[in-house]
Amino acid sequence: MPRIIIDCPATGEAVPTGHRTQDFDLAAVIEPRSFRCPVCHEVHTWRGADARIEEGVAHAAAHGASPH
């Protein structure tokens, strides 16, 4: 299942939020959610407008390929 990712505000690196989705409207996430960043180890808050679906996994799934 594809991960929801954001760009770390400290490093700019794409990081997973700890959430996964199959068919989820990110625009519906209007209440802030938070997680501890695996890159900079700070707590980041995000909303749907800040996030995206991990493309490598989503692209592979859409084309019937395994992401691993």
PyMOL Python script that loads the backbone (N, CA, C, O; Angstrom):
from pymol import cmd

cmd.read_pdbstr("""\
ATOM      1  N   MET A   1       0.857  -1.173   0.000  1.00  0.00           N
ATOM      2  CA  MET A   1       0.000   0.000   0.000  1.00  0.00           C
ATOM      3  C   MET A   1       0.907   1.241   0.000  1.00  0.00           C
ATOM      4  O   MET A   1       1.848   1.301   0.791  1.00  0.00           O
ATOM      5  N   PRO A   2       0.654   2.210  -0.848  1.00  0.00           N
ATOM      6  CA  PRO A   2       1.500   3.405  -0.942  1.00  0.00           C
ATOM      7  C   PRO A   2       1.520   4.224   0.343  1.00  0.00           C
ATOM      8  O   PRO A   2       0.519   4.334   1.051  1.00  0.00           O
ATOM      9  N   ARG A   3       2.685   4.792   0.622  1.00  0.00           N
ATOM     10  CA  ARG A   3       2.848   5.631   1.803  1.00  0.00           C
ATOM     11  C   ARG A   3       2.490   7.081   1.480  1.00  0.00           C
ATOM     12  O   ARG A   3       2.606   7.530   0.339  1.00  0.00           O
ATOM     13  N   ILE A   4       2.054   7.795   2.509  1.00  0.00           N
ATOM     14  CA  ILE A   4       1.834   9.238   2.403  1.00  0.00           C
ATOM     15  C   ILE A   4       3.126   9.894   2.851  1.00  0.00           C
ATOM     16  O   ILE A   4       3.641   9.597   3.928  1.00  0.00           O
ATOM     17  N   ILE A   5       3.653  10.795   2.014  1.00  0.00           N
ATOM     18  CA  ILE A   5       4.916  11.441   2.322  1.00  0.00           C
ATOM     19  C   ILE A   5       4.779  12.958   2.266  1.00  0.00           C
ATOM     20  O   ILE A   5       3.883  13.502   1.622  1.00  0.00           O
ATOM     21  N   ILE A   6       5.693  13.616   2.957  1.00  0.00           N
ATOM     22  CA  ILE A   6       5.820  15.076   2.880  1.00  0.00           C
ATOM     23  C   ILE A   6       7.302  15.386   2.713  1.00  0.00           C
ATOM     24  O   ILE A   6       8.144  14.496   2.837  1.00  0.00           O
ATOM     25  N   ASP A   7       7.617  16.630   2.435  1.00  0.00           N
ATOM     26  CA  ASP A   7       9.005  17.061   2.417  1.00  0.00           C
ATOM     27  C   ASP A   7       9.359  17.560   3.813  1.00  0.00           C
ATOM     28  O   ASP A   7       8.658  18.401   4.374  1.00  0.00           O
ATOM     29  N   CYS A   8      10.445  17.040   4.368  1.00  0.00           N
ATOM     30  CA  CYS A   8      10.908  17.472   5.685  1.00  0.00           C
ATOM     31  C   CYS A   8      11.208  18.967   5.626  1.00  0.00           C
ATOM     32  O   CYS A   8      11.985  19.401   4.776  1.00  0.00           O
ATOM     33  N   PRO A   9      10.608  19.761   6.509  1.00  0.00           N
ATOM     34  CA  PRO A   9      10.865  21.200   6.493  1.00  0.00           C
ATOM     35  C   PRO A   9      12.327  21.558   6.796  1.00  0.00           C
ATOM     36  O   PRO A   9      12.804  22.611   6.373  1.00  0.00           O
ATOM     37  N   ALA A  10      13.026  20.703   7.514  1.00  0.00           N
ATOM     38  CA  ALA A  10      14.410  20.987   7.877  1.00  0.00           C
ATOM     39  C   ALA A  10      15.398  20.636   6.766  1.00  0.00           C
ATOM     40  O   ALA A  10      16.377  21.352   6.556  1.00  0.00           O
ATOM     41  N   THR A  11      15.143  19.530   6.053  1.00  0.00           N
ATOM     42  CA  THR A  11      16.108  19.045   5.060  1.00  0.00           C
ATOM     43  C   THR A  11      15.605  19.104   3.630  1.00  0.00           C
ATOM     44  O   THR A  11      16.402  19.101   2.691  1.00  0.00           O
ATOM     45  N   GLY A  12      14.267  19.157   3.450  1.00  0.00           N
ATOM     46  CA  GLY A  12      13.690  19.125   2.110  1.00  0.00           C
ATOM     47  C   GLY A  12      13.558  17.723   1.544  1.00  0.00           C
ATOM     48  O   GLY A  12      13.020  17.540   0.453  1.00  0.00           O
ATOM     49  N   GLU A  13      14.045  16.734   2.278  1.00  0.00           N
ATOM     50  CA  GLU A  13      13.986  15.342   1.835  1.00  0.00           C
ATOM     51  C   GLU A  13      12.573  14.783   1.986  1.00  0.00           C
ATOM     52  O   GLU A  13      11.885  15.097   2.958  1.00  0.00           O
ATOM     53  N   ALA A  14      12.137  13.961   1.038  1.00  0.00           N
ATOM     54  CA  ALA A  14      10.826  13.312   1.122  1.00  0.00           C
ATOM     55  C   ALA A  14      10.869  12.283   2.247  1.00  0.00           C
ATOM     56  O   ALA A  14      11.763  11.438   2.288  1.00  0.00           O
ATOM     57  N   VAL A  15       9.892  12.359   3.166  1.00  0.00           N
ATOM     58  CA  VAL A  15       9.854  11.446   4.307  1.00  0.00           C
ATOM     59  C   VAL A  15       8.443  10.883   4.475  1.00  0.00           C
ATOM     60  O   VAL A  15       7.461  11.578   4.219  1.00  0.00           O
ATOM     61  N   PRO A  16       8.344   9.623   4.905  1.00  0.00           N
ATOM     62  CA  PRO A  16       7.036   9.031   5.153  1.00  0.00           C
ATOM     63  C   PRO A  16       6.420   9.574   6.436  1.00  0.00           C
ATOM     64  O   PRO A  16       7.119   9.806   7.422  1.00  0.00           O
ATOM     65  N   THR A  17       5.104   9.775   6.414  1.00  0.00           N
ATOM     66  CA  THR A  17       4.395  10.304   7.580  1.00  0.00           C
ATOM     67  C   THR A  17       3.993   9.220   8.568  1.00  0.00           C
ATOM     68  O   THR A  17       3.555   9.517   9.679  1.00  0.00           O
ATOM     69  N   GLY A  18       4.141   7.968   8.164  1.00  0.00           N
ATOM     70  CA  GLY A  18       3.691   6.863   9.003  1.00  0.00           C
ATOM     71  C   GLY A  18       2.296   6.396   8.628  1.00  0.00           C
ATOM     72  O   GLY A  18       1.772   5.451   9.218  1.00  0.00           O
ATOM     73  N   HIS A  19       1.692   7.061   7.642  1.00  0.00           N
ATOM     74  CA  HIS A  19       0.363   6.680   7.168  1.00  0.00           C
ATOM     75  C   HIS A  19       0.474   6.092   5.771  1.00  0.00           C
ATOM     76  O   HIS A  19       1.363   6.455   5.001  1.00  0.00           O
ATOM     77  N   ARG A  20      -0.434   5.185   5.454  1.00  0.00           N
ATOM     78  CA  ARG A  20      -0.501   4.577   4.125  1.00  0.00           C
ATOM     79  C   ARG A  20      -1.920   4.723   3.601  1.00  0.00           C
ATOM     80  O   ARG A  20      -2.865   4.883   4.374  1.00  0.00           O
ATOM     81  N   THR A  21      -2.059   4.665   2.295  1.00  0.00           N
ATOM     82  CA  THR A  21      -3.384   4.792   1.709  1.00  0.00           C
ATOM     83  C   THR A  21      -3.467   4.053   0.386  1.00  0.00           C
ATOM     84  O   THR A  21      -2.466   3.896  -0.313  1.00  0.00           O
ATOM     85  N   GLN A  22      -4.640   3.612   0.053  1.00  0.00           N
ATOM     86  CA  GLN A  22      -4.874   3.011  -1.253  1.00  0.00           C
ATOM     87  C   GLN A  22      -5.651   4.007  -2.113  1.00  0.00           C
ATOM     88  O   GLN A  22      -5.157   4.467  -3.142  1.00  0.00           O
ATOM     89  N   ASP A  23      -6.848   4.328  -1.688  1.00  0.00           N
ATOM     90  CA  ASP A  23      -7.695   5.285  -2.395  1.00  0.00           C
ATOM     91  C   ASP A  23      -8.165   6.324  -1.391  1.00  0.00           C
ATOM     92  O   ASP A  23      -9.268   6.223  -0.854  1.00  0.00           O
ATOM     93  N   PHE A  24      -7.343   7.303  -1.144  1.00  0.00           N
ATOM     94  CA  PHE A  24      -7.638   8.273  -0.101  1.00  0.00           C
ATOM     95  C   PHE A  24      -7.464   9.665  -0.664  1.00  0.00           C
ATOM     96  O   PHE A  24      -6.472   9.952  -1.334  1.00  0.00           O
ATOM     97  N   ASP A  25      -8.415  10.521  -0.398  1.00  0.00           N
ATOM     98  CA  ASP A  25      -8.354  11.905  -0.865  1.00  0.00           C
ATOM     99  C   ASP A  25      -7.579  12.725   0.144  1.00  0.00           C
ATOM    100  O   ASP A  25      -8.098  13.051   1.212  1.00  0.00           O
ATOM    101  N   LEU A  26      -6.345  13.061  -0.180  1.00  0.00           N
ATOM    102  CA  LEU A  26      -5.513  13.822   0.750  1.00  0.00           C
ATOM    103  C   LEU A  26      -6.104  15.181   1.064  1.00  0.00           C
ATOM    104  O   LEU A  26      -5.871  15.719   2.146  1.00  0.00           O
ATOM    105  N   ALA A  27      -6.869  15.751   0.136  1.00  0.00           N
ATOM    106  CA  ALA A  27      -7.492  17.054   0.383  1.00  0.00           C
ATOM    107  C   ALA A  27      -8.467  16.987   1.556  1.00  0.00           C
ATOM    108  O   ALA A  27      -8.792  18.014   2.152  1.00  0.00           O
ATOM    109  N   ALA A  28      -8.928  15.804   1.884  1.00  0.00           N
ATOM    110  CA  ALA A  28      -9.865  15.634   2.994  1.00  0.00           C
ATOM    111  C   ALA A  28      -9.175  15.744   4.358  1.00  0.00           C
ATOM    112  O   ALA A  28      -9.845  15.886   5.380  1.00  0.00           O
ATOM    113  N   VAL A  29      -7.853  15.679   4.376  1.00  0.00           N
ATOM    114  CA  VAL A  29      -7.115  15.781   5.640  1.00  0.00           C
ATOM    115  C   VAL A  29      -6.890  17.258   5.929  1.00  0.00           C
ATOM    116  O   VAL A  29      -5.888  17.840   5.513  1.00  0.00           O
ATOM    117  N   ILE A  30      -7.833  17.854   6.647  1.00  0.00           N
ATOM    118  CA  ILE A  30      -7.730  19.280   6.961  1.00  0.00           C
ATOM    119  C   ILE A  30      -7.274  19.513   8.391  1.00  0.00           C
ATOM    120  O   ILE A  30      -6.734  20.573   8.705  1.00  0.00           O
ATOM    121  N   GLU A  31      -7.486  18.536   9.256  1.00  0.00           N
ATOM    122  CA  GLU A  31      -6.989  18.628  10.629  1.00  0.00           C
ATOM    123  C   GLU A  31      -5.514  18.238  10.613  1.00  0.00           C
ATOM    124  O   GLU A  31      -5.149  17.244   9.986  1.00  0.00           O
ATOM    125  N   PRO A  32      -4.675  18.989  11.281  1.00  0.00           N
ATOM    126  CA  PRO A  32      -3.247  18.659  11.272  1.00  0.00           C
ATOM    127  C   PRO A  32      -2.962  17.310  11.921  1.00  0.00           C
ATOM    128  O   PRO A  32      -3.580  16.934  12.918  1.00  0.00           O
ATOM    129  N   ARG A  33      -2.023  16.605  11.337  1.00  0.00           N
ATOM    130  CA  ARG A  33      -1.524  15.349  11.888  1.00  0.00           C
ATOM    131  C   ARG A  33      -0.032  15.525  12.114  1.00  0.00           C
ATOM    132  O   ARG A  33       0.616  16.304  11.415  1.00  0.00           O
ATOM    133  N   SER A  34       0.508  14.817  13.070  1.00  0.00           N
ATOM    134  CA  SER A  34       1.929  14.983  13.349  1.00  0.00           C
ATOM    135  C   SER A  34       2.624  13.631  13.427  1.00  0.00           C
ATOM    136  O   SER A  34       1.994  12.597  13.652  1.00  0.00           O
ATOM    137  N   PHE A  35       3.931  13.665  13.237  1.00  0.00           N
ATOM    138  CA  PHE A  35       4.766  12.468  13.305  1.00  0.00           C
ATOM    139  C   PHE A  35       6.210  12.894  13.571  1.00  0.00           C
ATOM    140  O   PHE A  35       6.588  14.040  13.326  1.00  0.00           O
ATOM    141  N   ARG A  36       6.992  11.970  14.067  1.00  0.00           N
ATOM    142  CA  ARG A  36       8.420  12.240  14.270  1.00  0.00           C
ATOM    143  C   ARG A  36       9.143  11.868  12.984  1.00  0.00           C
ATOM    144  O   ARG A  36       9.040  10.741  12.500  1.00  0.00           O
ATOM    145  N   CYS A  37       9.865  12.819  12.448  1.00  0.00           N
ATOM    146  CA  CYS A  37      10.562  12.661  11.173  1.00  0.00           C
ATOM    147  C   CYS A  37      11.723  11.674  11.309  1.00  0.00           C
ATOM    148  O   CYS A  37      12.549  11.809  12.212  1.00  0.00           O
ATOM    149  N   PRO A  38      11.789  10.679  10.413  1.00  0.00           N
ATOM    150  CA  PRO A  38      12.888   9.718  10.472  1.00  0.00           C
ATOM    151  C   PRO A  38      14.220  10.303   9.986  1.00  0.00           C
ATOM    152  O   PRO A  38      15.264   9.673  10.155  1.00  0.00           O
ATOM    153  N   VAL A  39      14.196  11.486   9.392  1.00  0.00           N
ATOM    154  CA  VAL A  39      15.420  12.103   8.874  1.00  0.00           C
ATOM    155  C   VAL A  39      16.034  13.067   9.891  1.00  0.00           C
ATOM    156  O   VAL A  39      17.204  12.925  10.245  1.00  0.00           O
ATOM    157  N   CYS A  40      15.254  14.051  10.366  1.00  0.00           N
ATOM    158  CA  CYS A  40      15.807  15.055  11.285  1.00  0.00           C
ATOM    159  C   CYS A  40      15.395  14.818  12.737  1.00  0.00           C
ATOM    160  O   CYS A  40      15.905  15.473  13.646  1.00  0.00           O
ATOM    161  N   HIS A  41      14.476  13.887  12.953  1.00  0.00           N
ATOM    162  CA  HIS A  41      14.026  13.476  14.286  1.00  0.00           C
ATOM    163  C   HIS A  41      13.193  14.530  15.020  1.00  0.00           C
ATOM    164  O   HIS A  41      12.951  14.403  16.221  1.00  0.00           O
ATOM    165  N   GLU A  42      12.762  15.555  14.315  1.00  0.00           N
ATOM    166  CA  GLU A  42      11.861  16.560  14.879  1.00  0.00           C
ATOM    167  C   GLU A  42      10.421  16.125  14.619  1.00  0.00           C
ATOM    168  O   GLU A  42      10.176  15.283  13.755  1.00  0.00           O
ATOM    169  N   VAL A  43       9.470  16.687  15.356  1.00  0.00           N
ATOM    170  CA  VAL A  43       8.054  16.414  15.124  1.00  0.00           C
ATOM    171  C   VAL A  43       7.546  17.414  14.084  1.00  0.00           C
ATOM    172  O   VAL A  43       7.688  18.626  14.248  1.00  0.00           O
ATOM    173  N   HIS A  44       6.955  16.888  13.017  1.00  0.00           N
ATOM    174  CA  HIS A  44       6.389  17.720  11.958  1.00  0.00           C
ATOM    175  C   HIS A  44       4.877  17.555  11.939  1.00  0.00           C
ATOM    176  O   HIS A  44       4.357  16.477  12.227  1.00  0.00           O
ATOM    177  N   THR A  45       4.192  18.605  11.607  1.00  0.00           N
ATOM    178  CA  THR A  45       2.738  18.582  11.450  1.00  0.00           C
ATOM    179  C   THR A  45       2.430  18.744   9.971  1.00  0.00           C
ATOM    180  O   THR A  45       3.075  19.532   9.280  1.00  0.00           O
ATOM    181  N   TRP A  46       1.438  17.994   9.482  1.00  0.00           N
ATOM    182  CA  TRP A  46       1.079  18.075   8.073  1.00  0.00           C
ATOM    183  C   TRP A  46      -0.432  18.005   7.894  1.00  0.00           C
ATOM    184  O   TRP A  46      -1.159  17.512   8.757  1.00  0.00           O
ATOM    185  N   ARG A  47      -0.875  18.503   6.772  1.00  0.00           N
ATOM    186  CA  ARG A  47      -2.264  18.394   6.310  1.00  0.00           C
ATOM    187  C   ARG A  47      -2.219  17.801   4.908  1.00  0.00           C
ATOM    188  O   ARG A  47      -1.144  17.660   4.325  1.00  0.00           O
ATOM    189  N   GLY A  48      -3.358  17.461   4.378  1.00  0.00           N
ATOM    190  CA  GLY A  48      -3.420  16.872   3.043  1.00  0.00           C
ATOM    191  C   GLY A  48      -2.766  17.725   1.976  1.00  0.00           C
ATOM    192  O   GLY A  48      -2.160  17.193   1.046  1.00  0.00           O
ATOM    193  N   ALA A  49      -2.878  19.040   2.093  1.00  0.00           N
ATOM    194  CA  ALA A  49      -2.290  19.935   1.094  1.00  0.00           C
ATOM    195  C   ALA A  49      -0.763  19.859   1.091  1.00  0.00           C
ATOM    196  O   ALA A  49      -0.127  20.211   0.097  1.00  0.00           O
ATOM    197  N   ASP A  50      -0.176  19.401   2.196  1.00  0.00           N
ATOM    198  CA  ASP A  50       1.279  19.303   2.316  1.00  0.00           C
ATOM    199  C   ASP A  50       1.818  17.964   1.817  1.00  0.00           C
ATOM    200  O   ASP A  50       3.022  17.816   1.611  1.00  0.00           O
ATOM    201  N   ALA A  51       0.935  16.995   1.622  1.00  0.00           N
ATOM    202  CA  ALA A  51       1.349  15.612   1.409  1.00  0.00           C
ATOM    203  C   ALA A  51       1.111  15.147  -0.024  1.00  0.00           C
ATOM    204  O   ALA A  51       0.430  15.792  -0.822  1.00  0.00           O
ATOM    205  N   ARG A  52       1.708  13.999  -0.302  1.00  0.00           N
ATOM    206  CA  ARG A  52       1.486  13.332  -1.588  1.00  0.00           C
ATOM    207  C   ARG A  52       1.652  11.827  -1.382  1.00  0.00           C
ATOM    208  O   ARG A  52       2.188  11.377  -0.370  1.00  0.00           O
ATOM    209  N   ILE A  53       1.182  11.068  -2.358  1.00  0.00           N
ATOM    210  CA  ILE A  53       1.324   9.618  -2.323  1.00  0.00           C
ATOM    211  C   ILE A  53       2.684   9.265  -2.911  1.00  0.00           C
ATOM    212  O   ILE A  53       3.085   9.818  -3.935  1.00  0.00           O
ATOM    213  N   GLU A  54       3.377   8.363  -2.276  1.00  0.00           N
ATOM    214  CA  GLU A  54       4.690   7.950  -2.754  1.00  0.00           C
ATOM    215  C   GLU A  54       4.566   7.418  -4.178  1.00  0.00           C
ATOM    216  O   GLU A  54       3.884   6.419  -4.407  1.00  0.00           O
ATOM    217  N   GLU A  55       5.208   8.066  -5.121  1.00  0.00           N
ATOM    218  CA  GLU A  55       5.030   7.767  -6.537  1.00  0.00           C
ATOM    219  C   GLU A  55       5.585   6.423  -6.960  1.00  0.00           C
ATOM    220  O   GLU A  55       4.944   5.730  -7.749  1.00  0.00           O
ATOM    221  N   GLY A  56       6.732   6.030  -6.477  1.00  0.00           N
ATOM    222  CA  GLY A  56       7.324   4.759  -6.896  1.00  0.00           C
ATOM    223  C   GLY A  56       6.408   3.592  -6.615  1.00  0.00           C
ATOM    224  O   GLY A  56       6.242   2.712  -7.459  1.00  0.00           O
ATOM    225  N   VAL A  57       5.810   3.576  -5.434  1.00  0.00           N
ATOM    226  CA  VAL A  57       4.906   2.499  -5.046  1.00  0.00           C
ATOM    227  C   VAL A  57       3.596   2.617  -5.811  1.00  0.00           C
ATOM    228  O   VAL A  57       3.086   1.618  -6.318  1.00  0.00           O
ATOM    229  N   ALA A  58       3.046   3.820  -5.902  1.00  0.00           N
ATOM    230  CA  ALA A  58       1.782   4.025  -6.592  1.00  0.00           C
ATOM    231  C   ALA A  58       1.921   3.663  -8.061  1.00  0.00           C
ATOM    232  O   ALA A  58       1.030   3.028  -8.625  1.00  0.00           O
ATOM    233  N   HIS A  59       3.028   4.055  -8.693  1.00  0.00           N
ATOM    234  CA  HIS A  59       3.251   3.772 -10.110  1.00  0.00           C
ATOM    235  C   HIS A  59       3.380   2.266 -10.324  1.00  0.00           C
ATOM    236  O   HIS A  59       2.786   1.723 -11.255  1.00  0.00           O
ATOM    237  N   ALA A  60       4.147   1.586  -9.474  1.00  0.00           N
ATOM    238  CA  ALA A  60       4.339   0.146  -9.605  1.00  0.00           C
ATOM    239  C   ALA A  60       3.026  -0.595  -9.435  1.00  0.00           C
ATOM    240  O   ALA A  60       2.732  -1.522 -10.190  1.00  0.00           O
ATOM    241  N   ALA A  61       2.233  -0.192  -8.448  1.00  0.00           N
ATOM    242  CA  ALA A  61       0.946  -0.850  -8.203  1.00  0.00           C
ATOM    243  C   ALA A  61      -0.001  -0.640  -9.375  1.00  0.00           C
ATOM    244  O   ALA A  61      -0.732  -1.554  -9.757  1.00  0.00           O
ATOM    245  N   ALA A  62       0.008   0.552  -9.943  1.00  0.00           N
ATOM    246  CA  ALA A  62      -0.882   0.854 -11.064  1.00  0.00           C
ATOM    247  C   ALA A  62      -0.534   0.027 -12.291  1.00  0.00           C
ATOM    248  O   ALA A  62      -1.388  -0.212 -13.145  1.00  0.00           O
ATOM    249  N   HIS A  63       0.718  -0.410 -12.383  1.00  0.00           N
ATOM    250  CA  HIS A  63       1.152  -1.175 -13.550  1.00  0.00           C
ATOM    251  C   HIS A  63       1.336  -2.651 -13.239  1.00  0.00           C
ATOM    252  O   HIS A  63       1.936  -3.387 -14.022  1.00  0.00           O
ATOM    253  N   GLY A  64       0.820  -3.082 -12.095  1.00  0.00           N
ATOM    254  CA  GLY A  64       0.829  -4.499 -11.752  1.00  0.00           C
ATOM    255  C   GLY A  64       2.173  -5.037 -11.312  1.00  0.00           C
ATOM    256  O   GLY A  64       2.358  -6.253 -11.270  1.00  0.00           O
ATOM    257  N   ALA A  65       3.106  -4.179 -10.986  1.00  0.00           N
ATOM    258  CA  ALA A  65       4.428  -4.620 -10.554  1.00  0.00           C
ATOM    259  C   ALA A  65       4.541  -4.562  -9.045  1.00  0.00           C
ATOM    260  O   ALA A  65       3.864  -3.773  -8.385  1.00  0.00           O
ATOM    261  N   SER A  66       5.390  -5.392  -8.517  1.00  0.00           N
ATOM    262  CA  SER A  66       5.670  -5.357  -7.085  1.00  0.00           C
ATOM    263  C   SER A  66       6.676  -4.261  -6.815  1.00  0.00           C
ATOM    264  O   SER A  66       7.649  -4.136  -7.558  1.00  0.00           O
ATOM    265  N   PRO A  67       6.475  -3.445  -5.755  1.00  0.00           N
ATOM    266  CA  PRO A  67       7.401  -2.358  -5.457  1.00  0.00           C
ATOM    267  C   PRO A  67       8.733  -2.843  -4.909  1.00  0.00           C
ATOM    268  O   PRO A  67       9.664  -2.045  -4.797  1.00  0.00           O
ATOM    269  N   HIS A  68       8.861  -4.127  -4.561  1.00  0.00           N
ATOM    270  CA  HIS A  68      10.103  -4.652  -3.967  1.00  0.00           C
ATOM    271  C   HIS A  68      10.843  -5.488  -4.957  1.00  0.00           C
ATOM    272  O   HIS A  68      11.910  -6.016  -4.644  1.00  0.00           O
TER     273      HIS A  68
END
""", "prot")
cmd.dss("prot")
cmd.show_as("cartoon", "prot")
cmd.util.cbc("prot")
cmd.orient("prot")
